[in-house]
Amino acid sequence: MSIADPPLTLTRDVERAGGDRRQLARQAARGDLRRVRPGAYAAASALSSLTPDGRYRLHVRAASESQSTRPIFSHHSAAVIWGLPILGSWPNTVHRLTERASGGRSHGDVVAHPTRLDRVEFVEVEGMLVTSLARTVVDLASVSSLTSGVVSADSALSRRRKGRIRSADIELAWEAAMPIKAHRRAASVVAFSTDKADTPAESVSRVNMHIAGFAPPRLQWPWFDYRGRIGESDFDWEEVDHIGEVDGKMKYLKDEYLKGREPGEIVYLEKIREDRLRALPKKVTRWGWDIAVNPQRLRAHLLNEGVPLRRR
């Protein structure tokens, strides 16, 4: 069990031990327990400290432990187990694959996706069966917006991800999934994704730059000065000596980016880094998440800064 997952109390287990399910209902009414999904409860104090990712992950785990046969989780449910980001909120349903020939149906909070299971690669992750990382990316791309699909695909390909996959893996999963709805949109996600986006903010910015008509930037280009290596830029447009940097909250809050440092120290180091980039000399343009997610605002911001559009 993941450290982030609080213990679950299943109505089925209470009754098998001779208990009364009404006891759980009374504890929930007092506020001691909270229902995760039908037949599954967790301590209210533990749930209150979970992130949205953690709450949905627990929802999926509760569905896994409540089923008489082990389900194969897919789409958003597989994504949260793999730690893939999405845009927007997690669903209030659990997604699983069923054999197309058996006619498995959706019920309650479980959405069934009929398919040929002999063509699906799935693995066990922390006791749960989930579609492979590559197949999960394809399934998400078929039901998500282009932007959200790219966010998830970029994360699966990211050079920072332990156990990352390659574009060829996603292409093979896409072929194996046929026929799949919205297959052209899924193909567009596969074609546009990259291993050089380190954060969702970078992925969102890149998609919206494309939508807004900007020239494709270079990604993660290394820069040096007389003192040595400065670092890599999120984006740069070589023909105009222009560097673009998007500031998401993660680099100032998540441990994997902080690496034991305080947020204030990260801000200070970012300032030094930007000063060195400007001295190359390069123009440096920064923007935040609120601009990154809005193609119109991003277009206005970058045009005002002199970033070039694509040549016709």
Buried (B, 14 or more C-beta within 10 A) or exposed (E): EEEEBBEBBBBEBBEEEEEEEEEBBEBBEEEEBBBBBEBBBBBBEBBEEBEEBBBBBBBBBBBBBBEEEEBBBBBBBBBBBBBBBBBEEBBEBBBBBBBEEEEBEBEEBBBBBBBEBEEBEBBEBEEBBBBBBBBBBBBBBBBBBBBBBBBBBBBBBBEEBEEBBEBEBBBBBBEBBEEBEBBEBBBBBBEBBBBBBBBBBBBBBBBBBBBBEBBEBBBBBEBEEEEEEBBBBBBBBEEBEBBBBBBBEBBBEEEEBBEEEEEEEBEEEBEEBBEBBEEBEBBBBBBEBEBBBBBEBBBEBBBEBEBBEEEE
